[in-house]
Amino acid sequence: MLPDSAATQKTLIFDPIPRVDGIEPSADPLFQLRAATYLLSGRRRRQAP
């Protein structure tokens, strides 16, 4: 465990879509929905005390 684990967790956001040049995401529409959901979750986590 990191000494600043709680602070580190507030900055991390999982992104299911590969954001690398040359790698294209699947055509599965759930990837976009999941990416948006994880982004909202990360924003809420950062605002939590």
PDB file of N, CA, C, O and CB in Angstrom:
ATOM      1  N   MET A   1       0.842  -1.174   0.000  1.00  0.00           N
ATOM      2  CA  MET A   1       0.000   0.000   0.000  1.00  0.00           C
ATOM      3  C   MET A   1       0.891   1.242   0.000  1.00  0.00           C
ATOM      4  O   MET A   1       1.919   1.283   0.675  1.00  0.00           O
ATOM      5  CB  MET A   1      -0.960  -0.005   1.218  1.00  0.00           C
ATOM      6  N   LEU A   2       0.489   2.230  -0.750  1.00  0.00           N
ATOM      7  CA  LEU A   2       1.218   3.493  -0.810  1.00  0.00           C
ATOM      8  C   LEU A   2       0.885   4.352   0.405  1.00  0.00           C
ATOM      9  O   LEU A   2      -0.233   4.300   0.917  1.00  0.00           O
ATOM     10  CB  LEU A   2       0.887   4.250  -2.112  1.00  0.00           C
ATOM     11  N   PRO A   3       1.856   5.145   0.868  1.00  0.00           N
ATOM     12  CA  PRO A   3       1.574   6.025   2.006  1.00  0.00           C
ATOM     13  C   PRO A   3       0.458   7.028   1.699  1.00  0.00           C
ATOM     14  O   PRO A   3      -0.295   7.404   2.597  1.00  0.00           O
ATOM     15  CB  PRO A   3       2.838   6.772   2.410  1.00  0.00           C
ATOM     16  N   ASP A   4       0.346   7.461   0.449  1.00  0.00           N
ATOM     17  CA  ASP A   4      -0.688   8.427   0.072  1.00  0.00           C
ATOM     18  C   ASP A   4      -1.742   7.753  -0.816  1.00  0.00           C
ATOM     19  O   ASP A   4      -2.216   8.338  -1.789  1.00  0.00           O
ATOM     20  CB  ASP A   4      -0.057   9.643  -0.662  1.00  0.00           C
ATOM     21  N   SER A   5      -2.093   6.529  -0.467  1.00  0.00           N
ATOM     22  CA  SER A   5      -3.001   5.736  -1.282  1.00  0.00           C
ATOM     23  C   SER A   5      -4.340   6.432  -1.529  1.00  0.00           C
ATOM     24  O   SER A   5      -4.837   6.421  -2.656  1.00  0.00           O
ATOM     25  CB  SER A   5      -3.237   4.404  -0.622  1.00  0.00           C
ATOM     26  N   ALA A   6      -4.923   7.028  -0.513  1.00  0.00           N
ATOM     27  CA  ALA A   6      -6.223   7.693  -0.683  1.00  0.00           C
ATOM     28  C   ALA A   6      -6.113   8.841  -1.680  1.00  0.00           C
ATOM     29  O   ALA A   6      -6.994   9.013  -2.523  1.00  0.00           O
ATOM     30  CB  ALA A   6      -6.749   8.216   0.671  1.00  0.00           C
ATOM     31  N   ALA A   7      -5.055   9.619  -1.595  1.00  0.00           N
ATOM     32  CA  ALA A   7      -4.865  10.727  -2.528  1.00  0.00           C
ATOM     33  C   ALA A   7      -4.614  10.207  -3.941  1.00  0.00           C
ATOM     34  O   ALA A   7      -5.123  10.772  -4.909  1.00  0.00           O
ATOM     35  CB  ALA A   7      -3.698  11.616  -2.075  1.00  0.00           C
ATOM     36  N   THR A   8      -3.843   9.148  -4.062  1.00  0.00           N
ATOM     37  CA  THR A   8      -3.552   8.568  -5.373  1.00  0.00           C
ATOM     38  C   THR A   8      -4.821   8.016  -6.014  1.00  0.00           C
ATOM     39  O   THR A   8      -5.032   8.184  -7.215  1.00  0.00           O
ATOM     40  CB  THR A   8      -2.496   7.459  -5.248  1.00  0.00           C
ATOM     41  N   GLN A   9      -5.659   7.366  -5.228  1.00  0.00           N
ATOM     42  CA  GLN A   9      -6.896   6.794  -5.756  1.00  0.00           C
ATOM     43  C   GLN A   9      -7.822   7.864  -6.320  1.00  0.00           C
ATOM     44  O   GLN A   9      -8.567   7.599  -7.264  1.00  0.00           O
ATOM     45  CB  GLN A   9      -7.616   6.013  -4.670  1.00  0.00           C
ATOM     46  N   LYS A  10      -7.787   9.044  -5.767  1.00  0.00           N
ATOM     47  CA  LYS A  10      -8.645  10.125  -6.263  1.00  0.00           C
ATOM     48  C   LYS A  10      -8.187  10.642  -7.621  1.00  0.00           C
ATOM     49  O   LYS A  10      -8.967  11.290  -8.319  1.00  0.00           O
ATOM     50  CB  LYS A  10      -8.674  11.270  -5.265  1.00  0.00           C
ATOM     51  N   THR A  11      -6.949  10.375  -8.013  1.00  0.00           N
ATOM     52  CA  THR A  11      -6.448  10.891  -9.284  1.00  0.00           C
ATOM     53  C   THR A  11      -6.533   9.877 -10.414  1.00  0.00           C
ATOM     54  O   THR A  11      -6.386  10.249 -11.578  1.00  0.00           O
ATOM     55  CB  THR A  11      -5.027  11.339  -9.123  1.00  0.00           C
ATOM     56  N   LEU A  12      -6.767   8.610 -10.103  1.00  0.00           N
ATOM     57  CA  LEU A  12      -6.787   7.560 -11.119  1.00  0.00           C
ATOM     58  C   LEU A  12      -8.169   7.382 -11.707  1.00  0.00           C
ATOM     59  O   LEU A  12      -9.169   7.389 -10.990  1.00  0.00           O
ATOM     60  CB  LEU A  12      -6.305   6.249 -10.536  1.00  0.00           C
ATOM     61  N   ILE A  13      -8.214   7.224 -13.010  1.00  0.00           N
ATOM     62  CA  ILE A  13      -9.467   6.921 -13.698  1.00  0.00           C
ATOM     63  C   ILE A  13      -9.178   5.815 -14.699  1.00  0.00           C
ATOM     64  O   ILE A  13      -8.304   5.958 -15.554  1.00  0.00           O
ATOM     65  CB  ILE A  13     -10.068   8.193 -14.407  1.00  0.00           C
ATOM     66  N   PHE A  14      -9.904   4.719 -14.596  1.00  0.00           N
ATOM     67  CA  PHE A  14      -9.759   3.624 -15.544  1.00  0.00           C
ATOM     68  C   PHE A  14     -10.447   4.023 -16.842  1.00  0.00           C
ATOM     69  O   PHE A  14     -11.566   4.537 -16.826  1.00  0.00           O
ATOM     70  CB  PHE A  14     -10.353   2.296 -14.976  1.00  0.00           C
ATOM     71  N   ASP A  15      -9.783   3.788 -17.954  1.00  0.00           N
ATOM     72  CA  ASP A  15     -10.357   4.082 -19.269  1.00  0.00           C
ATOM     73  C   ASP A  15     -10.328   2.798 -20.093  1.00  0.00           C
ATOM     74  O   ASP A  15      -9.248   2.326 -20.445  1.00  0.00           O
ATOM     75  CB  ASP A  15      -9.574   5.241 -19.994  1.00  0.00           C
ATOM     76  N   PRO A  16     -11.492   2.222 -20.408  1.00  0.00           N
ATOM     77  CA  PRO A  16     -11.529   0.967 -21.152  1.00  0.00           C
ATOM     78  C   PRO A  16     -11.176   1.117 -22.636  1.00  0.00           C
ATOM     79  O   PRO A  16     -11.002   0.121 -23.337  1.00  0.00           O
ATOM     80  CB  PRO A  16     -12.892   0.358 -21.026  1.00  0.00           C
ATOM     81  N   ILE A  17     -11.070   2.353 -23.109  1.00  0.00           N
ATOM     82  CA  ILE A  17     -10.752   2.592 -24.515  1.00  0.00           C
ATOM     83  C   ILE A  17      -9.250   2.846 -24.646  1.00  0.00           C
ATOM     84  O   ILE A  17      -8.712   3.729 -23.976  1.00  0.00           O
ATOM     85  CB  ILE A  17     -11.573   3.796 -25.082  1.00  0.00           C
ATOM     86  N   PRO A  18      -8.567   2.077 -25.507  1.00  0.00           N
ATOM     87  CA  PRO A  18      -7.138   2.325 -25.685  1.00  0.00           C
ATOM     88  C   PRO A  18      -6.914   3.692 -26.337  1.00  0.00           C
ATOM     89  O   PRO A  18      -7.481   3.982 -27.391  1.00  0.00           O
ATOM     90  CB  PRO A  18      -6.496   1.206 -26.540  1.00  0.00           C
ATOM     91  N   ARG A  19      -6.101   4.514 -25.719  1.00  0.00           N
ATOM     92  CA  ARG A  19      -5.834   5.865 -26.234  1.00  0.00           C
ATOM     93  C   ARG A  19      -4.387   5.921 -26.725  1.00  0.00           C
ATOM     94  O   ARG A  19      -3.597   6.771 -26.312  1.00  0.00           O
ATOM     95  CB  ARG A  19      -6.094   6.961 -25.130  1.00  0.00           C
ATOM     96  N   VAL A  20      -4.071   4.989 -27.618  1.00  0.00           N
ATOM     97  CA  VAL A  20      -2.716   4.872 -28.148  1.00  0.00           C
ATOM     98  C   VAL A  20      -2.787   4.964 -29.666  1.00  0.00           C
ATOM     99  O   VAL A  20      -3.615   4.302 -30.292  1.00  0.00           O
ATOM    100  CB  VAL A  20      -2.040   3.535 -27.696  1.00  0.00           C
ATOM    101  N   ASP A  21      -1.938   5.768 -30.248  1.00  0.00           N
ATOM    102  CA  ASP A  21      -1.903   5.872 -31.710  1.00  0.00           C
ATOM    103  C   ASP A  21      -1.678   4.499 -32.322  1.00  0.00           C
ATOM    104  O   ASP A  21      -0.791   3.758 -31.898  1.00  0.00           O
ATOM    105  CB  ASP A  21      -0.798   6.854 -32.169  1.00  0.00           C
ATOM    106  N   GLY A  22      -2.485   4.165 -33.319  1.00  0.00           N
ATOM    107  CA  GLY A  22      -2.335   2.896 -34.013  1.00  0.00           C
ATOM    108  C   GLY A  22      -3.176   1.774 -33.438  1.00  0.00           C
ATOM    109  O   GLY A  22      -3.266   0.708 -34.047  1.00  0.00           O
ATOM    110  N   ILE A  23      -3.796   1.980 -32.285  1.00  0.00           N
ATOM    111  CA  ILE A  23      -4.671   0.959 -31.696  1.00  0.00           C
ATOM    112  C   ILE A  23      -6.080   1.524 -31.656  1.00  0.00           C
ATOM    113  O   ILE A  23      -6.348   2.512 -30.973  1.00  0.00           O
ATOM    114  CB  ILE A  23      -4.189   0.537 -30.257  1.00  0.00           C
ATOM    115  N   GLU A  24      -6.955   0.899 -32.379  1.00  0.00           N
ATOM    116  CA  GLU A  24      -8.330   1.356 -32.454  1.00  0.00           C
ATOM    117  C   GLU A  24      -9.208   0.561 -31.485  1.00  0.00           C
ATOM    118  O   GLU A  24      -9.022  -0.646 -31.328  1.00  0.00           O
ATOM    119  CB  GLU A  24      -8.860   1.230 -33.890  1.00  0.00           C
ATOM    120  N   PRO A  25     -10.158   1.227 -30.841  1.00  0.00           N
ATOM    121  CA  PRO A  25     -11.057   0.493 -29.938  1.00  0.00           C
ATOM    122  C   PRO A  25     -12.027  -0.377 -30.725  1.00  0.00           C
ATOM    123  O   PRO A  25     -12.253  -0.161 -31.916  1.00  0.00           O
ATOM    124  CB  PRO A  25     -11.838   1.469 -29.042  1.00  0.00           C
ATOM    125  N   SER A  26     -12.580  -1.337 -30.057  1.00  0.00           N
ATOM    126  CA  SER A  26     -13.593  -2.195 -30.645  1.00  0.00           C
ATOM    127  C   SER A  26     -14.808  -1.341 -31.018  1.00  0.00           C
ATOM    128  O   SER A  26     -14.988  -0.243 -30.492  1.00  0.00           O
ATOM    129  CB  SER A  26     -13.991  -3.340 -29.665  1.00  0.00           C
ATOM    130  N   ALA A  27     -15.617  -1.845 -31.907  1.00  0.00           N
ATOM    131  CA  ALA A  27     -16.842  -1.141 -32.301  1.00  0.00           C
ATOM    132  C   ALA A  27     -17.953  -1.329 -31.274  1.00  0.00           C
ATOM    133  O   ALA A  27     -19.053  -0.809 -31.460  1.00  0.00           O
ATOM    134  CB  ALA A  27     -17.315  -1.628 -33.669  1.00  0.00           C
ATOM    135  N   ASP A  28     -17.690  -2.046 -30.217  1.00  0.00           N
ATOM    136  CA  ASP A  28     -18.688  -2.298 -29.176  1.00  0.00           C
ATOM    137  C   ASP A  28     -19.141  -0.967 -28.572  1.00  0.00           C
ATOM    138  O   ASP A  28     -18.313  -0.239 -28.023  1.00  0.00           O
ATOM    139  CB  ASP A  28     -18.115  -3.238 -28.071  1.00  0.00           C
ATOM    140  N   PRO A  29     -20.434  -0.629 -28.657  1.00  0.00           N
ATOM    141  CA  PRO A  29     -20.916   0.655 -28.135  1.00  0.00           C
ATOM    142  C   PRO A  29     -20.800   0.770 -26.613  1.00  0.00           C
ATOM    143  O   PRO A  29     -20.849   1.877 -26.078  1.00  0.00           O
ATOM    144  CB  PRO A  29     -22.355   0.859 -28.542  1.00  0.00           C
ATOM    145  N   LEU A  30     -20.651  -0.336 -25.921  1.00  0.00           N
ATOM    146  CA  LEU A  30     -20.534  -0.269 -24.470  1.00  0.00           C
ATOM    147  C   LEU A  30     -19.220   0.356 -24.031  1.00  0.00           C
ATOM    148  O   LEU A  30     -19.133   0.874 -22.918  1.00  0.00           O
ATOM    149  CB  LEU A  30     -20.667  -1.650 -23.874  1.00  0.00           C
ATOM    150  N   PHE A  31     -18.202   0.320 -24.870  1.00  0.00           N
ATOM    151  CA  PHE A  31     -16.929   0.944 -24.502  1.00  0.00           C
ATOM    152  C   PHE A  31     -17.105   2.442 -24.259  1.00  0.00           C
ATOM    153  O   PHE A  31     -16.582   2.974 -23.280  1.00  0.00           O
ATOM    154  CB  PHE A  31     -15.876   0.706 -25.601  1.00  0.00           C
ATOM    155  N   GLN A  32     -17.826   3.116 -25.126  1.00  0.00           N
ATOM    156  CA  GLN A  32     -18.057   4.553 -24.963  1.00  0.00           C
ATOM    157  C   GLN A  32     -18.862   4.832 -23.693  1.00  0.00           C
ATOM    158  O   GLN A  32     -18.565   5.770 -22.953  1.00  0.00           O
ATOM    159  CB  GLN A  32     -18.790   5.125 -26.193  1.00  0.00           C
ATOM    160  N   LEU A  33     -19.869   4.019 -23.451  1.00  0.00           N
ATOM    161  CA  LEU A  33     -20.691   4.181 -22.250  1.00  0.00           C
ATOM    162  C   LEU A  33     -19.860   3.944 -20.993  1.00  0.00           C
ATOM    163  O   LEU A  33     -19.953   4.711 -20.034  1.00  0.00           O
ATOM    164  CB  LEU A  33     -21.893   3.216 -22.283  1.00  0.00           C
ATOM    165  N   ARG A  34     -19.053   2.894 -20.992  1.00  0.00           N
ATOM    166  CA  ARG A  34     -18.209   2.603 -19.829  1.00  0.00           C
ATOM    167  C   ARG A  34     -17.195   3.720 -19.601  1.00  0.00           C
ATOM    168  O   ARG A  34     -16.963   4.125 -18.461  1.00  0.00           O
ATOM    169  CB  ARG A  34     -17.483   1.259 -20.013  1.00  0.00           C
ATOM    170  N   ALA A  35     -16.594   4.215 -20.670  1.00  0.00           N
ATOM    171  CA  ALA A  35     -15.602   5.284 -20.528  1.00  0.00           C
ATOM    172  C   ALA A  35     -16.250   6.524 -19.900  1.00  0.00           C
ATOM    173  O   ALA A  35     -15.665   7.149 -19.016  1.00  0.00           O
ATOM    174  CB  ALA A  35     -14.976   5.637 -21.906  1.00  0.00           C
ATOM    175  N   ALA A  36     -17.440   6.873 -20.351  1.00  0.00           N
ATOM    176  CA  ALA A  36     -18.145   8.037 -19.799  1.00  0.00           C
ATOM    177  C   ALA A  36     -18.509   7.813 -18.332  1.00  0.00           C
ATOM    178  O   ALA A  36     -18.410   8.730 -17.516  1.00  0.00           O
ATOM    179  CB  ALA A  36     -19.416   8.334 -20.617  1.00  0.00           C
ATOM    180  N   THR A  37     -18.927   6.600 -18.003  1.00  0.00           N
ATOM    181  CA  THR A  37     -19.289   6.282 -16.619  1.00  0.00           C
ATOM    182  C   THR A  37     -18.083   6.354 -15.700  1.00  0.00           C
ATOM    183  O   THR A  37     -18.176   6.903 -14.603  1.00  0.00           O
ATOM    184  CB  THR A  37     -19.918   4.898 -16.539  1.00  0.00           C
ATOM    185  N   TYR A  38     -16.954   5.808 -16.130  1.00  0.00           N
ATOM    186  CA  TYR A  38     -15.736   5.854 -15.313  1.00  0.00           C
ATOM    187  C   TYR A  38     -15.261   7.301 -15.135  1.00  0.00           C
ATOM    188  O   TYR A  38     -14.756   7.657 -14.070  1.00  0.00           O
ATOM    189  CB  TYR A  38     -14.616   4.997 -15.958  1.00  0.00           C
ATOM    190  N   LEU A  39     -15.417   8.127 -16.156  1.00  0.00           N
ATOM    191  CA  LEU A  39     -15.025   9.527 -16.049  1.00  0.00           C
ATOM    192  C   LEU A  39     -15.876  10.241 -14.993  1.00  0.00           C
ATOM    193  O   LEU A  39     -15.345  10.972 -14.157  1.00  0.00           O
ATOM    194  CB  LEU A  39     -15.158  10.231 -17.416  1.00  0.00           C
ATOM    195  N   LEU A  40     -17.191  10.029 -15.033  1.00  0.00           N
ATOM    196  CA  LEU A  40     -18.074  10.635 -14.031  1.00  0.00           C
ATOM    197  C   LEU A  40     -17.731  10.142 -12.628  1.00  0.00           C
ATOM    198  O   LEU A  40     -17.700  10.923 -11.678  1.00  0.00           O
ATOM    199  CB  LEU A  40     -19.545  10.324 -14.353  1.00  0.00           C
ATOM    200  N   SER A  41     -17.479   8.857 -12.509  1.00  0.00           N
ATOM    201  CA  SER A  41     -17.124   8.286 -11.215  1.00  0.00           C
ATOM    202  C   SER A  41     -15.838   8.914 -10.681  1.00  0.00           C
ATOM    203  O   SER A  41     -15.750   9.239  -9.497  1.00  0.00           O
ATOM    204  CB  SER A  41     -16.967   6.761 -11.326  1.00  0.00           C
ATOM    205  N   GLY A  42     -14.849   9.085 -11.542  1.00  0.00           N
ATOM    206  CA  GLY A  42     -13.586   9.690 -11.130  1.00  0.00           C
ATOM    207  C   GLY A  42     -13.767  11.137 -10.688  1.00  0.00           C
ATOM    208  O   GLY A  42     -13.154  11.581  -9.716  1.00  0.00           O
ATOM    209  N   ARG A  43     -14.602  11.859 -11.401  1.00  0.00           N
ATOM    210  CA  ARG A  43     -14.859  13.261 -11.022  1.00  0.00           C
ATOM    211  C   ARG A  43     -15.511  13.336  -9.635  1.00  0.00           C
ATOM    212  O   ARG A  43     -15.147  14.178  -8.814  1.00  0.00           O
ATOM    213  CB  ARG A  43     -15.769  13.953 -12.078  1.00  0.00           C
ATOM    214  N   ARG A  44     -16.468  12.456  -9.389  1.00  0.00           N
ATOM    215  CA  ARG A  44     -17.143  12.431  -8.081  1.00  0.00           C
ATOM    216  C   ARG A  44     -16.170  12.031  -6.972  1.00  0.00           C
ATOM    217  O   ARG A  44     -16.208  12.582  -5.872  1.00  0.00           O
ATOM    218  CB  ARG A  44     -18.342  11.455  -8.110  1.00  0.00           C
ATOM    219  N   ARG A  45     -15.306  11.075  -7.271  1.00  0.00           N
ATOM    220  CA  ARG A  45     -14.336  10.625  -6.280  1.00  0.00           C
ATOM    221  C   ARG A  45     -13.371  11.748  -5.910  1.00  0.00           C
ATOM    222  O   ARG A  45     -12.989  11.880  -4.747  1.00  0.00           O
ATOM    223  CB  ARG A  45     -13.562   9.412  -6.805  1.00  0.00           C
ATOM    224  N   ARG A  46     -12.975  12.557  -6.893  1.00  0.00           N
ATOM    225  CA  ARG A  46     -12.065  13.681  -6.618  1.00  0.00           C
ATOM    226  C   ARG A  46     -12.723  14.761  -5.759  1.00  0.00           C
ATOM    227  O   ARG A  46     -12.047  15.450  -4.995  1.00  0.00           O
ATOM    228  CB  ARG A  46     -11.583  14.296  -7.929  1.00  0.00           C
ATOM    229  N   GLN A  47     -14.036  14.905  -5.887  1.00  0.00           N
ATOM    230  CA  GLN A  47     -14.744  15.936  -5.125  1.00  0.00           C
ATOM    231  C   GLN A  47     -15.094  15.478  -3.720  1.00  0.00           C
ATOM    232  O   GLN A  47     -15.439  16.301  -2.873  1.00  0.00           O
ATOM    233  CB  GLN A  47     -16.004  16.344  -5.850  1.00  0.00           C
ATOM    234  N   ALA A  48     -15.010  14.172  -3.456  1.00  0.00           N
ATOM    235  CA  ALA A  48     -15.356  13.652  -2.135  1.00  0.00           C
ATOM    236  C   ALA A  48     -14.308  14.093  -1.103  1.00  0.00           C
ATOM    237  O   ALA A  48     -13.127  14.228  -1.425  1.00  0.00           O
ATOM    238  CB  ALA A  48     -15.467  12.102  -2.172  1.00  0.00           C
ATOM    239  N   PRO A  49     -14.749  14.313   0.124  1.00  0.00           N
ATOM    240  CA  PRO A  49     -13.794  14.717   1.165  1.00  0.00           C
ATOM    241  C   PRO A  49     -12.811  13.606   1.522  1.00  0.00           C
ATOM    242  O   PRO A  49     -11.948  13.796   2.380  1.00  0.00           O
ATOM    243  CB  PRO A  49     -14.540  15.150   2.413  1.00  0.00           C
TER     244      PRO A  49
END
